[in-house]
Amino acid sequence: MNAPHDLSMKTDDVLRVELEVFKQEHRDLDDAITALVERGTGDQLTIQRLKKQKLRLKDLIALIEDRLTPDIIA
């Protein structure tokens, strides 16, 4: 996740697989954050880092979805 993702060099099939993986990671992070907050076991720094990682995934998911969705001109 640290390396930049060059979407222009990937096929739609690869992007669809990556999209599902990133969506699952996003859900997993959401579950982890919720568990840490509910139990009170996570320190604020850890929770903030997880939230930032979740936001990066959300942005990447949006980029991939934009690439896979054709532009429709009305």
PQR file with spaces between the fields and no chain letter, atoms N, CA, C, O and H, PARSE charges and radii, in Angstrom:
ATOM       1  N    MET     1       0.817   -1.190    0.000 -0.4000 1.5000
ATOM       2  CA   MET     1       0.000    0.000    0.000 -0.0000 2.0000
ATOM       3  C    MET     1       0.856    1.247    0.000  0.5500 1.7000
ATOM       4  O    MET     1       0.361    2.326   -0.326 -0.5500 1.4000
ATOM       5  N    ASN     2       2.116    1.136    0.352 -0.4000 1.5000
ATOM       6  CA   ASN     2       2.990    2.300    0.397 -0.0000 2.0000
ATOM       7  C    ASN     2       3.442    2.739   -0.984  0.5500 1.7000
ATOM       8  O    ASN     2       3.712    3.920   -1.201 -0.5500 1.4000
ATOM       9  H    ASN     2       2.518    0.259    0.617  0.4000 1.0000
ATOM      10  N    ALA     3       3.526    1.801   -1.922 -0.4000 1.5000
ATOM      11  CA   ALA     3       3.989    2.133   -3.265 -0.0000 2.0000
ATOM      12  C    ALA     3       2.875    2.827   -4.034  0.5500 1.7000
ATOM      13  O    ALA     3       1.701    2.496   -3.868 -0.5500 1.4000
ATOM      14  H    ALA     3       3.306    0.841   -1.746  0.4000 1.0000
ATOM      15  N    PRO     4       3.242    3.798   -4.882 -0.5600 1.5000
ATOM      16  CA   PRO     4       2.212    4.455   -5.680  0.2800 2.0000
ATOM      17  C    PRO     4       1.588    3.470   -6.666  0.5500 1.7000
ATOM      18  O    PRO     4       2.268    2.595   -7.201 -0.5500 1.4000
ATOM      19  N    HIS     5       0.316    3.621   -6.892 -0.4000 1.5000
ATOM      20  CA   HIS     5      -0.405    2.720   -7.783 -0.0000 2.0000
ATOM      21  C    HIS     5      -0.592    3.403   -9.127  0.5500 1.7000
ATOM      22  O    HIS     5      -1.244    4.444   -9.210 -0.5500 1.4000
ATOM      23  H    HIS     5      -0.237    4.331   -6.457  0.4000 1.0000
ATOM      24  N    ASP     6      -0.023    2.823  -10.182 -0.4000 1.5000
ATOM      25  CA   ASP     6      -0.187    3.350  -11.528 -0.0000 2.0000
ATOM      26  C    ASP     6      -1.320    2.587  -12.188  0.5500 1.7000
ATOM      27  O    ASP     6      -1.128    1.496  -12.724 -0.5500 1.4000
ATOM      28  H    ASP     6       0.507    1.978  -10.114  0.4000 1.0000
ATOM      29  N    LEU     7      -2.498    3.178  -12.139 -0.4000 1.5000
ATOM      30  CA   LEU     7      -3.679    2.499  -12.651 -0.0000 2.0000
ATOM      31  C    LEU     7      -3.682    2.395  -14.165  0.5500 1.7000
ATOM      32  O    LEU     7      -4.337    1.514  -14.721 -0.5500 1.4000
ATOM      33  H    LEU     7      -2.654    4.065  -11.704  0.4000 1.0000
ATOM      34  N    SER     8      -2.962    3.277  -14.839 -0.4000 1.5000
ATOM      35  CA   SER     8      -2.993    3.288  -16.300 -0.0000 2.0000
ATOM      36  C    SER     8      -2.343    2.046  -16.905  0.5500 1.7000
ATOM      37  O    SER     8      -2.625    1.706  -18.054 -0.5500 1.4000
ATOM      38  H    SER     8      -2.429    3.992  -14.387  0.4000 1.0000
ATOM      39  N    MET     9      -1.494    1.375  -16.168 -0.4000 1.5000
ATOM      40  CA   MET     9      -0.782    0.211  -16.694 -0.0000 2.0000
ATOM      41  C    MET     9      -1.474   -1.111  -16.355  0.5500 1.7000
ATOM      42  O    MET     9      -0.960   -2.179  -16.688 -0.5500 1.4000
ATOM      43  H    MET     9      -1.265    1.651  -15.234  0.4000 1.0000
ATOM      44  N    LYS    10      -2.625   -1.048  -15.703 -0.4000 1.5000
ATOM      45  CA   LYS    10      -3.299   -2.272  -15.275 -0.0000 2.0000
ATOM      46  C    LYS    10      -4.555   -2.508  -16.098  0.5500 1.7000
ATOM      47  O    LYS    10      -5.232   -1.566  -16.510 -0.5500 1.4000
ATOM      48  H    LYS    10      -3.042   -0.181  -15.433  0.4000 1.0000
ATOM      49  N    THR    11      -4.854   -3.781  -16.329 -0.4000 1.5000
ATOM      50  CA   THR    11      -6.062   -4.128  -17.068 -0.0000 2.0000
ATOM      51  C    THR    11      -7.282   -3.987  -16.151  0.5500 1.7000
ATOM      52  O    THR    11      -7.157   -3.941  -14.927 -0.5500 1.4000
ATOM      53  H    THR    11      -4.304   -4.546  -15.994  0.4000 1.0000
ATOM      54  N    ASP    12      -8.449   -3.921  -16.767 -0.4000 1.5000
ATOM      55  CA   ASP    12      -9.679   -3.811  -15.994 -0.0000 2.0000
ATOM      56  C    ASP    12      -9.876   -5.017  -15.082  0.5500 1.7000
ATOM      57  O    ASP    12     -10.373   -4.877  -13.965 -0.5500 1.4000
ATOM      58  H    ASP    12      -8.551   -3.959  -17.762  0.4000 1.0000
ATOM      59  N    ASP    13      -9.489   -6.202  -15.555 -0.4000 1.5000
ATOM      60  CA   ASP    13      -9.634   -7.408  -14.728 -0.0000 2.0000
ATOM      61  C    ASP    13      -8.775   -7.316  -13.471  0.5500 1.7000
ATOM      62  O    ASP    13      -9.221   -7.672  -12.381 -0.5500 1.4000
ATOM      63  H    ASP    13      -9.085   -6.315  -16.463  0.4000 1.0000
ATOM      64  N    VAL    14      -7.550   -6.842  -13.627 -0.4000 1.5000
ATOM      65  CA   VAL    14      -6.654   -6.679  -12.475 -0.0000 2.0000
ATOM      66  C    VAL    14      -7.234   -5.641  -11.514  0.5500 1.7000
ATOM      67  O    VAL    14      -7.214   -5.828  -10.298 -0.5500 1.4000
ATOM      68  H    VAL    14      -7.188   -6.554  -14.513  0.4000 1.0000
ATOM      69  N    LEU    15      -7.746   -4.555  -12.071 -0.4000 1.5000
ATOM      70  CA   LEU    15      -8.315   -3.506  -11.229 -0.0000 2.0000
ATOM      71  C    LEU    15      -9.539   -3.993  -10.459  0.5500 1.7000
ATOM      72  O    LEU    15      -9.747   -3.606   -9.309 -0.5500 1.4000
ATOM      73  H    LEU    15      -7.763   -4.404  -13.059  0.4000 1.0000
ATOM      74  N    ARG    16     -10.349   -4.844  -11.092 -0.4000 1.5000
ATOM      75  CA   ARG    16     -11.522   -5.377  -10.394 -0.0000 2.0000
ATOM      76  C    ARG    16     -11.110   -6.251   -9.205  0.5500 1.7000
ATOM      77  O    ARG    16     -11.725   -6.193   -8.140 -0.5500 1.4000
ATOM      78  H    ARG    16     -10.180   -5.159  -12.026  0.4000 1.0000
ATOM      79  N    VAL    17     -10.078   -7.051   -9.395 -0.4000 1.5000
ATOM      80  CA   VAL    17      -9.587   -7.899   -8.300 -0.0000 2.0000
ATOM      81  C    VAL    17      -9.021   -7.020   -7.185  0.5500 1.7000
ATOM      82  O    VAL    17      -9.326   -7.221   -6.010 -0.5500 1.4000
ATOM      83  H    VAL    17      -9.578   -7.098  -10.260  0.4000 1.0000
ATOM      84  N    GLU    18      -8.194   -6.045   -7.566 -0.4000 1.5000
ATOM      85  CA   GLU    18      -7.625   -5.139   -6.566 -0.0000 2.0000
ATOM      86  C    GLU    18      -8.718   -4.376   -5.833  0.5500 1.7000
ATOM      87  O    GLU    18      -8.620   -4.152   -4.627 -0.5500 1.4000
ATOM      88  H    GLU    18      -7.946   -5.882   -8.521  0.4000 1.0000
ATOM      89  N    LEU    19      -9.758   -3.977   -6.555 -0.4000 1.5000
ATOM      90  CA   LEU    19     -10.861   -3.247   -5.944 -0.0000 2.0000
ATOM      91  C    LEU    19     -11.505   -4.072   -4.837  0.5500 1.7000
ATOM      92  O    LEU    19     -11.768   -3.559   -3.750 -0.5500 1.4000
ATOM      93  H    LEU    19      -9.839   -4.159   -7.535  0.4000 1.0000
ATOM      94  N    GLU    20     -11.756   -5.331   -5.108 -0.4000 1.5000
ATOM      95  CA   GLU    20     -12.356   -6.198   -4.089 -0.0000 2.0000
ATOM      96  C    GLU    20     -11.428   -6.380   -2.888  0.5500 1.7000
ATOM      97  O    GLU    20     -11.882   -6.390   -1.744 -0.5500 1.4000
ATOM      98  H    GLU    20     -11.542   -5.748   -5.991  0.4000 1.0000
ATOM      99  N    VAL    21     -10.133   -6.522   -3.151 -0.4000 1.5000
ATOM     100  CA   VAL    21      -9.166   -6.664   -2.060 -0.0000 2.0000
ATOM     101  C    VAL    21      -9.144   -5.403   -1.203  0.5500 1.7000
ATOM     102  O    VAL    21      -9.160   -5.483    0.026 -0.5500 1.4000
ATOM     103  H    VAL    21      -9.764   -6.514   -4.080  0.4000 1.0000
ATOM     104  N    PHE    22      -9.107   -4.239   -1.850 -0.4000 1.5000
ATOM     105  CA   PHE    22      -9.061   -2.978   -1.111 -0.0000 2.0000
ATOM     106  C    PHE    22     -10.353   -2.734   -0.336  0.5500 1.7000
ATOM     107  O    PHE    22     -10.321   -2.193    0.770 -0.5500 1.4000
ATOM     108  H    PHE    22      -9.094   -4.174   -2.848  0.4000 1.0000
ATOM     109  N    LYS    23     -11.494   -3.131   -0.914 -0.4000 1.5000
ATOM     110  CA   LYS    23     -12.755   -2.990   -0.188 -0.0000 2.0000
ATOM     111  C    LYS    23     -12.769   -3.867    1.061  0.5500 1.7000
ATOM     112  O    LYS    23     -13.254   -3.454    2.114 -0.5500 1.4000
ATOM     113  H    LYS    23     -11.520   -3.571   -1.812  0.4000 1.0000
ATOM     114  N    GLN    24     -12.231   -5.083    0.934 -0.4000 1.5000
ATOM     115  CA   GLN    24     -12.166   -5.975    2.097 -0.0000 2.0000
ATOM     116  C    GLN    24     -11.232   -5.398    3.161  0.5500 1.7000
ATOM     117  O    GLN    24     -11.552   -5.430    4.350 -0.5500 1.4000
ATOM     118  H    GLN    24     -11.837   -5.418    0.078  0.4000 1.0000
ATOM     119  N    GLU    25     -10.091   -4.875    2.746 -0.4000 1.5000
ATOM     120  CA   GLU    25      -9.160   -4.245    3.690 -0.0000 2.0000
ATOM     121  C    GLU    25      -9.827   -3.065    4.388  0.5500 1.7000
ATOM     122  O    GLU    25      -9.636   -2.860    5.586 -0.5500 1.4000
ATOM     123  H    GLU    25      -9.830   -4.848    1.781  0.4000 1.0000
ATOM     124  N    HIS    26     -10.607   -2.293    3.642 -0.4000 1.5000
ATOM     125  CA   HIS    26     -11.307   -1.142    4.207 -0.0000 2.0000
ATOM     126  C    HIS    26     -12.303   -1.599    5.276  0.5500 1.7000
ATOM     127  O    HIS    26     -12.390   -1.001    6.349 -0.5500 1.4000
ATOM     128  H    HIS    26     -10.763   -2.459    2.669  0.4000 1.0000
ATOM     129  N    ARG    27     -13.057   -2.671    4.974 -0.4000 1.5000
ATOM     130  CA   ARG    27     -14.006   -3.218    5.948 -0.0000 2.0000
ATOM     131  C    ARG    27     -13.283   -3.746    7.183  0.5500 1.7000
ATOM     132  O    ARG    27     -13.735   -3.543    8.309 -0.5500 1.4000
ATOM     133  H    ARG    27     -12.987   -3.157    4.103  0.4000 1.0000
ATOM     134  N    ASP    28     -12.151   -4.427    6.963 -0.4000 1.5000
ATOM     135  CA   ASP    28     -11.381   -4.966    8.082 -0.0000 2.0000
ATOM     136  C    ASP    28     -10.862   -3.854    8.995  0.5500 1.7000
ATOM     137  O    ASP    28     -10.901   -3.969   10.220 -0.5500 1.4000
ATOM     138  H    ASP    28     -11.784   -4.591    6.048  0.4000 1.0000
ATOM     139  N    LEU    29     -10.377   -2.779    8.375 -0.4000 1.5000
ATOM     140  CA   LEU    29      -9.905   -1.642    9.172 -0.0000 2.0000
ATOM     141  C    LEU    29     -11.055   -1.025    9.964  0.5500 1.7000
ATOM     142  O    LEU    29     -10.888   -0.659   11.127 -0.5500 1.4000
ATOM     143  H    LEU    29     -10.345   -2.686    7.380  0.4000 1.0000
ATOM     144  N    ASP    30     -12.215   -0.913    9.334 -0.4000 1.5000
ATOM     145  CA   ASP    30     -13.378   -0.363   10.023 -0.0000 2.0000
ATOM     146  C    ASP    30     -13.734   -1.220   11.233  0.5500 1.7000
ATOM     147  O    ASP    30     -14.018   -0.697   12.310 -0.5500 1.4000
ATOM     148  H    ASP    30     -12.351   -1.211    8.389  0.4000 1.0000
ATOM     149  N    ASP    31     -13.718   -2.533   11.052 -0.4000 1.5000
ATOM     150  CA   ASP    31     -14.007   -3.449   12.166 -0.0000 2.0000
ATOM     151  C    ASP    31     -12.961   -3.321   13.269  0.5500 1.7000
ATOM     152  O    ASP    31     -13.299   -3.326   14.453 -0.5500 1.4000
ATOM     153  H    ASP    31     -13.487   -2.959   10.176  0.4000 1.0000
ATOM     154  N    ALA    32     -11.694   -3.206   12.882 -0.4000 1.5000
ATOM     155  CA   ALA    32     -10.618   -3.088   13.872 -0.0000 2.0000
ATOM     156  C    ALA    32     -10.742   -1.797   14.670  0.5500 1.7000
ATOM     157  O    ALA    32     -10.573   -1.789   15.889 -0.5500 1.4000
ATOM     158  H    ALA    32     -11.419   -3.202   11.921  0.4000 1.0000
ATOM     159  N    ILE    33     -11.037   -0.709   13.971 -0.4000 1.5000
ATOM     160  CA   ILE    33     -11.191    0.583   14.654 -0.0000 2.0000
ATOM     161  C    ILE    33     -12.361    0.525   15.623  0.5500 1.7000
ATOM     162  O    ILE    33     -12.252    0.972   16.765 -0.5500 1.4000
ATOM     163  H    ILE    33     -11.174   -0.715   12.980  0.4000 1.0000
ATOM     164  N    THR    34     -13.477   -0.025   15.166 -0.4000 1.5000
ATOM     165  CA   THR    34     -14.656   -0.142   16.023 -0.0000 2.0000
ATOM     166  C    THR    34     -14.350   -0.978   17.259  0.5500 1.7000
ATOM     167  O    THR    34     -14.742   -0.614   18.368 -0.5500 1.4000
ATOM     168  H    THR    34     -13.565   -0.387   14.238  0.4000 1.0000
ATOM     169  N    ALA    35     -13.656   -2.089   17.077 -0.4000 1.5000
ATOM     170  CA   ALA    35     -13.325   -2.962   18.211 -0.0000 2.0000
ATOM     171  C    ALA    35     -12.414   -2.256   19.205  0.5500 1.7000
ATOM     172  O    ALA    35     -12.618   -2.355   20.415 -0.5500 1.4000
ATOM     173  H    ALA    35     -13.338   -2.385   16.176  0.4000 1.0000
ATOM     174  N    LEU    36     -11.409   -1.543   18.700 -0.4000 1.5000
ATOM     175  CA   LEU    36     -10.490   -0.832   19.592 -0.0000 2.0000
ATOM     176  C    LEU    36     -11.205    0.260   20.388  0.5500 1.7000
ATOM     177  O    LEU    36     -10.935    0.450   21.574 -0.5500 1.4000
ATOM     178  H    LEU    36     -11.243   -1.463   17.717  0.4000 1.0000
ATOM     179  N    VAL    37     -12.107    0.968   19.736 -0.4000 1.5000
ATOM     180  CA   VAL    37     -12.836    2.045   20.406 -0.0000 2.0000
ATOM     181  C    VAL    37     -13.807    1.468   21.439  0.5500 1.7000
ATOM     182  O    VAL    37     -13.891    1.967   22.561 -0.5500 1.4000
ATOM     183  H    VAL    37     -12.326    0.814   18.772  0.4000 1.0000
ATOM     184  N    GLU    38     -14.534    0.425   21.061 -0.4000 1.5000
ATOM     185  CA   GLU    38     -15.523   -0.164   21.975 -0.0000 2.0000
ATOM     186  C    GLU    38     -14.866   -0.769   23.215  0.5500 1.7000
ATOM     187  O    GLU    38     -15.378   -0.629   24.326 -0.5500 1.4000
ATOM     188  H    GLU    38     -14.466    0.020   20.149  0.4000 1.0000
ATOM     189  N    ARG    39     -13.743   -1.437   23.022 -0.4000 1.5000
ATOM     190  CA   ARG    39     -13.056   -2.073   24.150 -0.0000 2.0000
ATOM     191  C    ARG    39     -12.225   -1.084   24.952  0.5500 1.7000
ATOM     192  O    ARG    39     -11.892   -1.330   26.111 -0.5500 1.4000
ATOM     193  H    ARG    39     -13.327   -1.551   22.119  0.4000 1.0000
ATOM     194  N    GLY    40     -11.895    0.037   24.323 -0.4000 1.5000
ATOM     195  CA   GLY    40     -11.053    1.012   25.005 -0.0000 2.0000
ATOM     196  C    GLY    40      -9.607    0.551   25.110  0.5500 1.7000
ATOM     197  O    GLY    40      -8.860    1.039   25.958 -0.5500 1.4000
ATOM     198  H    GLY    40     -12.165    0.237   23.382  0.4000 1.0000
ATOM     199  N    THR    41      -9.204   -0.389   24.248 -0.4000 1.5000
ATOM     200  CA   THR    41      -7.848   -0.931   24.323 -0.0000 2.0000
ATOM     201  C    THR    41      -6.874   -0.218   23.398  0.5500 1.7000
ATOM     202  O    THR    41      -5.662   -0.395   23.526 -0.5500 1.4000
ATOM     203  H    THR    41      -9.811   -0.785   23.559  0.4000 1.0000
ATOM     204  N    GLY    42      -7.379    0.581   22.473 -0.4000 1.5000
ATOM     205  CA   GLY    42      -6.493    1.248   21.510 -0.0000 2.0000
ATOM     206  C    GLY    42      -6.146    2.652   21.951  0.5500 1.7000
ATOM     207  O    GLY    42      -7.005    3.406   22.409 -0.5500 1.4000
ATOM     208  H    GLY    42      -8.363    0.725   22.369  0.4000 1.0000
ATOM     209  N    ASP    43      -4.872    2.997   21.810 -0.4000 1.5000
ATOM     210  CA   ASP    43      -4.493    4.371   22.104 -0.0000 2.0000
ATOM     211  C    ASP    43      -4.887    5.250   20.918  0.5500 1.7000
ATOM     212  O    ASP    43      -5.073    4.755   19.806 -0.5500 1.4000
ATOM     213  H    ASP    43      -4.174    2.384   21.438  0.4000 1.0000
ATOM     214  N    GLN    44      -5.011    6.545   21.160 -0.4000 1.5000
ATOM     215  CA   GLN    44      -5.492    7.465   20.133 -0.0000 2.0000
ATOM     216  C    GLN    44      -4.580    7.506   18.901  0.5500 1.7000
ATOM     217  O    GLN    44      -5.065    7.658   17.780 -0.5500 1.4000
ATOM     218  H    GLN    44      -4.860    6.947   22.063  0.4000 1.0000
ATOM     219  N    LEU    45      -3.279    7.371   19.099 -0.4000 1.5000
ATOM     220  CA   LEU    45      -2.346    7.405   17.975 -0.0000 2.0000
ATOM     221  C    LEU    45      -2.580    6.215   17.043  0.5500 1.7000
ATOM     222  O    LEU    45      -2.597    6.373   15.822 -0.5500 1.4000
ATOM     223  H    LEU    45      -2.885    7.247   20.010  0.4000 1.0000
ATOM     224  N    THR    46      -2.756    5.048   17.609 -0.4000 1.5000
ATOM     225  CA   THR    46      -3.021    3.851   16.804 -0.0000 2.0000
ATOM     226  C    THR    46      -4.332    3.992   16.050  0.5500 1.7000
ATOM     227  O    THR    46      -4.411    3.662   14.866 -0.5500 1.4000
ATOM     228  H    THR    46      -2.742    4.920   18.601  0.4000 1.0000
ATOM     229  N    ILE    47      -5.348    4.476   16.722 -0.4000 1.5000
ATOM     230  CA   ILE    47      -6.653    4.643   16.083 -0.0000 2.0000
ATOM     231  C    ILE    47      -6.560    5.664   14.945  0.5500 1.7000
ATOM     232  O    ILE    47      -7.137    5.452   13.878 -0.5500 1.4000
ATOM     233  H    ILE    47      -5.284    4.744   17.683  0.4000 1.0000
ATOM     234  N    GLN    48      -5.844    6.761   15.163 -0.4000 1.5000
ATOM     235  CA   GLN    48      -5.672    7.778   14.117 -0.0000 2.0000
ATOM     236  C    GLN    48      -4.934    7.204   12.913  0.5500 1.7000
ATOM     237  O    GLN    48      -5.295    7.488   11.771 -0.5500 1.4000
ATOM     238  H    GLN    48      -5.376    6.933   16.030  0.4000 1.0000
ATOM     239  N    ARG    49      -3.913    6.406   13.158 -0.4000 1.5000
ATOM     240  CA   ARG    49      -3.165    5.782   12.052 -0.0000 2.0000
ATOM     241  C    ARG    49      -4.056    4.849   11.245  0.5500 1.7000
ATOM     242  O    ARG    49      -4.004    4.835   10.015 -0.5500 1.4000
ATOM     243  H    ARG    49      -3.620    6.175   14.086  0.4000 1.0000
ATOM     244  N    LEU    50      -4.864    4.080   11.936 -0.4000 1.5000
ATOM     245  CA   LEU    50      -5.784    3.175   11.242 -0.0000 2.0000
ATOM     246  C    LEU    50      -6.814    3.949   10.426  0.5500 1.7000
ATOM     247  O    LEU    50      -7.163    3.551    9.315 -0.5500 1.4000
ATOM     248  H    LEU    50      -4.906    4.091   12.935  0.4000 1.0000
ATOM     249  N    LYS    51      -7.299    5.059   10.984 -0.4000 1.5000
ATOM     250  CA   LYS    51      -8.265    5.886   10.263 -0.0000 2.0000
ATOM     251  C    LYS    51      -7.640    6.511    9.017  0.5500 1.7000
ATOM     252  O    LYS    51      -8.292    6.596    7.976 -0.5500 1.4000
ATOM     253  H    LYS    51      -7.016    5.383   11.887  0.4000 1.0000
ATOM     254  N    LYS    52      -6.386    6.949    9.113 -0.4000 1.5000
ATOM     255  CA   LYS    52      -5.701    7.512    7.949 -0.0000 2.0000
ATOM     256  C    LYS    52      -5.509    6.448    6.868  0.5500 1.7000
ATOM     257  O    LYS    52      -5.695    6.714    5.680 -0.5500 1.4000
ATOM     258  H    LYS    52      -5.856    6.880    9.959  0.4000 1.0000
ATOM     259  N    GLN    53      -5.139    5.254    7.292 -0.4000 1.5000
ATOM     260  CA   GLN    53      -4.963    4.158    6.346 -0.0000 2.0000
ATOM     261  C    GLN    53      -6.297    3.842    5.662  0.5500 1.7000
ATOM     262  O    GLN    53      -6.341    3.567    4.464 -0.5500 1.4000
ATOM     263  H    GLN    53      -4.988    5.038    8.257  0.4000 1.0000
ATOM     264  N    LYS    54      -7.370    3.886    6.433 -0.4000 1.5000
ATOM     265  CA   LYS    54      -8.701    3.631    5.890 -0.0000 2.0000
ATOM     266  C    LYS    54      -9.072    4.700    4.862  0.5500 1.7000
ATOM     267  O    LYS    54      -9.647    4.383    3.821 -0.5500 1.4000
ATOM     268  H    LYS    54      -7.335    4.110    7.407  0.4000 1.0000
ATOM     269  N    LEU    55      -8.748    5.959    5.144 -0.4000 1.5000
ATOM     270  CA   LEU    55      -9.025    7.040    4.191 -0.0000 2.0000
ATOM     271  C    LEU    55      -8.219    6.890    2.906  0.5500 1.7000
ATOM     272  O    LEU    55      -8.732    7.150    1.817 -0.5500 1.4000
ATOM     273  H    LEU    55      -8.280    6.217    5.989  0.4000 1.0000
ATOM     274  N    ARG    56      -6.949    6.470    3.027 -0.4000 1.5000
ATOM     275  CA   ARG    56      -6.137    6.237    1.832 -0.0000 2.0000
ATOM     276  C    ARG    56      -6.755    5.135    0.972  0.5500 1.7000
ATOM     277  O    ARG    56      -6.795    5.239   -0.254 -0.5500 1.4000
ATOM     278  H    ARG    56      -6.532    6.259    3.912  0.4000 1.0000
ATOM     279  N    LEU    57      -7.233    4.085    1.627 -0.4000 1.5000
ATOM     280  CA   LEU    57      -7.899    3.009    0.894 -0.0000 2.0000
ATOM     281  C    LEU    57      -9.168    3.511    0.213  0.5500 1.7000
ATOM     282  O    LEU    57      -9.450    3.149   -0.929 -0.5500 1.4000
ATOM     283  H    LEU    57      -7.200    4.001    2.622  0.4000 1.0000
ATOM     284  N    LYS    58      -9.928    4.342    0.916 -0.4000 1.5000
ATOM     285  CA   LYS    58     -11.156    4.885    0.340 -0.0000 2.0000
ATOM     286  C    LYS    58     -10.848    5.696   -0.914  0.5500 1.7000
ATOM     287  O    LYS    58     -11.556    5.584   -1.915 -0.5500 1.4000
ATOM     288  H    LYS    58      -9.698    4.636    1.843  0.4000 1.0000
ATOM     289  N    ASP    59      -9.797    6.512   -0.864 -0.4000 1.5000
ATOM     290  CA   ASP    59      -9.403    7.297   -2.035 -0.0000 2.0000
ATOM     291  C    ASP    59      -8.972    6.398   -3.187  0.5500 1.7000
ATOM     292  O    ASP    59      -9.319    6.650   -4.340 -0.5500 1.4000
ATOM     293  H    ASP    59      -9.223    6.603   -0.051  0.4000 1.0000
ATOM     294  N    LEU    60      -8.220    5.356   -2.876 -0.4000 1.5000
ATOM     295  CA   LEU    60      -7.765    4.424   -3.900 -0.0000 2.0000
ATOM     296  C    LEU    60      -8.945    3.667   -4.510  0.5500 1.7000
ATOM     297  O    LEU    60      -8.986    3.445   -5.720 -0.5500 1.4000
ATOM     298  H    LEU    60      -7.938    5.150   -1.939  0.4000 1.0000
ATOM     299  N    ILE    61      -9.887    3.280   -3.684 -0.4000 1.5000
ATOM     300  CA   ILE    61     -11.096    2.610   -4.166 -0.0000 2.0000
ATOM     301  C    ILE    61     -11.850    3.533   -5.126  0.5500 1.7000
ATOM     302  O    ILE    61     -12.308    3.095   -6.181 -0.5500 1.4000
ATOM     303  H    ILE    61      -9.854    3.461   -2.701  0.4000 1.0000
ATOM     304  N    ALA    62     -11.977    4.796   -4.762 -0.4000 1.5000
ATOM     305  CA   ALA    62     -12.679    5.759   -5.620 -0.0000 2.0000
ATOM     306  C    ALA    62     -11.956    5.922   -6.957  0.5500 1.7000
ATOM     307  O    ALA    62     -12.601    6.002   -8.003 -0.5500 1.4000
ATOM     308  H    ALA    62     -11.605    5.153   -3.905  0.4000 1.0000
ATOM     309  N    LEU    63     -10.622    5.971   -6.931 -0.4000 1.5000
ATOM     310  CA   LEU    63      -9.861    6.087   -8.176 -0.0000 2.0000
ATOM     311  C    LEU    63     -10.100    4.894   -9.100  0.5500 1.7000
ATOM     312  O    LEU    63     -10.308    5.054  -10.303 -0.5500 1.4000
ATOM     313  H    LEU    63     -10.098    5.905   -6.082  0.4000 1.0000
ATOM     314  N    ILE    64     -10.067    3.711   -8.521 -0.4000 1.5000
ATOM     315  CA   ILE    64     -10.269    2.499   -9.319 -0.0000 2.0000
ATOM     316  C    ILE    64     -11.692    2.449   -9.870  0.5500 1.7000
ATOM     317  O    ILE    64     -11.898    2.106  -11.034 -0.5500 1.4000
ATOM     318  H    ILE    64      -9.899    3.581   -7.544  0.4000 1.0000
ATOM     319  N    GLU    65     -12.673    2.793   -9.032 -0.4000 1.5000
ATOM     320  CA   GLU    65     -14.057    2.784   -9.501 -0.0000 2.0000
ATOM     321  C    GLU    65     -14.256    3.802  -10.629  0.5500 1.7000
ATOM     322  O    GLU    65     -14.981    3.530  -11.586 -0.5500 1.4000
ATOM     323  H    GLU    65     -12.505    3.072   -8.087  0.4000 1.0000
ATOM     324  N    ASP    66     -13.624    4.961  -10.523 -0.4000 1.5000
ATOM     325  CA   ASP    66     -13.708    5.962  -11.595 -0.0000 2.0000
ATOM     326  C    ASP    66     -13.094    5.428  -12.881  0.5500 1.7000
ATOM     327  O    ASP    66     -13.617    5.668  -13.969 -0.5500 1.4000
ATOM     328  H    ASP    66     -13.036    5.183   -9.745  0.4000 1.0000
ATOM     329  N    ARG    67     -12.005    4.718  -12.760 -0.4000 1.5000
ATOM     330  CA   ARG    67     -11.335    4.155  -13.943 -0.0000 2.0000
ATOM     331  C    ARG    67     -12.194    3.079  -14.595  0.5500 1.7000
ATOM     332  O    ARG    67     -12.229    2.971  -15.821 -0.5500 1.4000
ATOM     333  H    ARG    67     -11.580    4.523  -11.876  0.4000 1.0000
ATOM     334  N    LEU    68     -12.884    2.285  -13.787 -0.4000 1.5000
ATOM     335  CA   LEU    68     -13.686    1.188  -14.315 -0.0000 2.0000
ATOM     336  C    LEU    68     -15.059    1.631  -14.837  0.5500 1.7000
ATOM     337  O    LEU    68     -15.669    0.939  -15.652 -0.5500 1.4000
ATOM     338  H    LEU    68     -12.856    2.373  -12.792  0.4000 1.0000
ATOM     339  N    THR    69     -15.532    2.769  -14.370 -0.4000 1.5000
ATOM     340  CA   THR    69     -16.839    3.263  -14.791 -0.0000 2.0000
ATOM     341  C    THR    69     -16.670    4.167  -15.999  0.5500 1.7000
ATOM     342  O    THR    69     -15.978    5.182  -15.924 -0.5500 1.4000
ATOM     343  H    THR    69     -15.037    3.331  -13.708  0.4000 1.0000
ATOM     344  N    PRO    70     -17.296    3.808  -17.109 -0.5600 1.5000
ATOM     345  CA   PRO    70     -17.138    4.637  -18.300  0.2800 2.0000
ATOM     346  C    PRO    70     -17.858    5.976  -18.136  0.5500 1.7000
ATOM     347  O    PRO    70     -18.905    6.065  -17.495 -0.5500 1.4000
ATOM     348  N    ASP    71     -17.270    7.011  -18.731 -0.4000 1.5000
ATOM     349  CA   ASP    71     -17.899    8.331  -18.723 -0.0000 2.0000
ATOM     350  C    ASP    71     -19.081    8.318  -19.676  0.5500 1.7000
ATOM     351  O    ASP    71     -18.963    7.893  -20.826 -0.5500 1.4000
ATOM     352  H    ASP    71     -16.420    6.939  -19.252  0.4000 1.0000
ATOM     353  N    ILE    72     -20.210    8.782  -19.191 -0.4000 1.5000
ATOM     354  CA   ILE    72     -21.399    8.861  -20.025 -0.0000 2.0000
ATOM     355  C    ILE    72     -21.736   10.336  -20.215  0.5500 1.7000
ATOM     356  O    ILE    72     -22.011   11.064  -19.261 -0.5500 1.4000
ATOM     357  H    ILE    72     -20.306    9.127  -18.257  0.4000 1.0000
ATOM     358  N    ILE    73     -21.706   10.744  -21.469 -0.4000 1.5000
ATOM     359  CA   ILE    73     -22.008   12.139  -21.780 -0.0000 2.0000
ATOM     360  C    ILE    73     -23.482   12.222  -22.165  0.5500 1.7000
ATOM     361  O    ILE    73     -23.935   11.579  -23.111 -0.5500 1.4000
ATOM     362  H    ILE    73     -21.483   10.153  -22.243  0.4000 1.0000
ATOM     363  N    ALA    74     -24.206   13.023  -21.411 -0.4000 1.5000
ATOM     364  CA   ALA    74     -25.659   13.131  -21.662 -0.0000 2.0000
ATOM     365  C    ALA    74     -25.945   14.134  -22.755  0.5500 1.7000
ATOM     366  O    ALA    74     -27.106   14.357  -23.100 -0.5500 1.4000
ATOM     367  H    ALA    74     -23.838   13.545  -20.642  0.4000 1.0000
